[in-house]
Amino acid sequence: MADAPHWDVYVIEFARSKDQPVDGLINGAHDAGVIDLPFSFVMARRGERIALIDTGFMREGIGEEMSVRFGIPHWISPLRMLAELGVGPEQVTDIIVSHAHFDHMGSIGKFPKAHIWIQKREILSWIEAMALPPKFGFLTAIINPDDLRNAFDASVEHRLTLLDGDRDDVLPGIHVRFGEGHTLGQQFVILETGRGRLVVSGDCVYGARNLTGHKHDGVYVPLANGVGSIWEQLKTMDRINSEIGGDLKRLVILHDSERWAQFPTLREIEGFRIAKAS
């Protein structure tokens, strides 16, 4: 796709957890201690089109309760961070949701004109899980039901598209790939940019160690949490690794403990970083 449209891509940090055990993220990382884990989303801009890959979350209502429950004391509004790039909520035209966990889609209700793209299996699996008896609550602990309500409201307004697997050119030069494992309907995103293809992992990957292996031997390491199977997690990691040709500089990990060191800092606001990926 040499003639594909090129997007300008920004990685936007908006929160950090405190003293997150790494082995609660990456299976078997018992030697890695604790970190203050970054949370981020991505903005892609091309002309008048502004697309977000995930949205972060707001510290309002259940979102506030969940940020406390999961130990995320450091936060700045995603809307404030977008404003630093000259973007208001009404200017966002599209939102591609990697998966429905509260820290990834907890702000979708703040973008009144945005069209939302999410995998059909992601939405339907969470509705099914929410309907189970309370003893299955482990499955939905990271789901804010208000986010699902906001997605439904968008569907009533004809602003929601349910994708069914891989699709090229969801928007010109932006492609999605089904990435089951962490959740049952997660997707990762490929962006055509001036520096080639970039891949945004969603939570298919938490850190480089997932792909390089604990001993840097290339043996994939599963996540330490999720509701899908380890089998599917590793197959998804392999798809990502194949897409980037093993070049981690082409991979945007949304919870990157290195805070996107491969990309230059555009600016920093109250300790939160905006990196220019392309």
KAZI-V721581 format. One record per backbone hydrogen bond with DSSP energy under -1.0 kcal/mol. NH is the residue of the N-H (numbers start at 0). CO is the residue of the C=O. If there is no record, write none. Layout:
# KAZI-V721581
NH:CO + NH:CO
This chain:
# KAZI-V721581
3:0 + 6:191 + 7:44 + 9:42 + 10:274 + 11:40 + 12:272 + 13:38 + 14:38 + 15:73 + 16:36 + 17:70 + 19:34 + 21:32 + 23:20 + 24:21 + 25:21 + 26:221 + 28:25 + 29:27 + 31:28 + 34:19 + 38:14 + 40:11 + 41:52 + 42:9 + 43:50 + 44:7 + 45:48 + 48:45 + 50:43 + 51:93 + 52:41 + 53:95 + 54:103 + 59:57 + 62:59 + 64:60 + 65:61 + 66:62 + 67:63 + 68:64 + 69:65 + 70:67 + 71:66 + 73:15 + 75:13 + 80:76 + 81:77 + 82:78 + 83:79 + 84:81 + 85:82 + 86:81 + 90:87 + 91:88 + 92:49 + 93:49 + 94:114 + 95:51 + 96:116 + 101:141 + 103:100 + 104:100 + 105:101 + 107:104 + 109:106 + 110:107 + 113:110 + 114:92 + 115:158 + 116:94 + 117:160 + 119:162 + 122:118 + 123:119 + 124:120 + 125:121 + 126:122 + 127:123 + 128:124 + 129:125 + 130:126 + 131:128 + 135:132 + 136:133 + 138:135 + 142:139 + 146:143 + 148:144 + 149:145 + 150:146 + 151:147 + 152:148 + 153:149 + 154:150 + 155:151 + 156:152 + 157:154 + 158:153 + 160:115 + 162:117 + 166:175 + 169:173 + 170:173 + 173:170 + 174:189 + 175:166 + 176:187 + 178:185 + 180:182 + 186:97 + 187:176 + 188:199 + 189:174 + 190:197 + 191:172 + 192:195 + 195:192 + 197:190 + 198:249 + 199:188 + 200:251 + 203:200 + 209:206 + 210:207 + 211:207 + 212:208 + 215:212 + 217:211 + 220:209 + 223:24 + 226:181 + 227:180 + 232:228 + 233:229 + 234:230 + 235:231 + 236:232 + 237:233 + 238:234 + 239:235 + 240:236 + 241:237 + 242:238 + 243:239 + 245:240 + 246:243 + 249:246 + 250:247 + 251:198 + 255:252 + 258:255 + 262:259 + 265:273 + 266:273 + 268:271 + 271:268 + 273:266 + 274:10 + 275:263 + 276:8 + 277:8
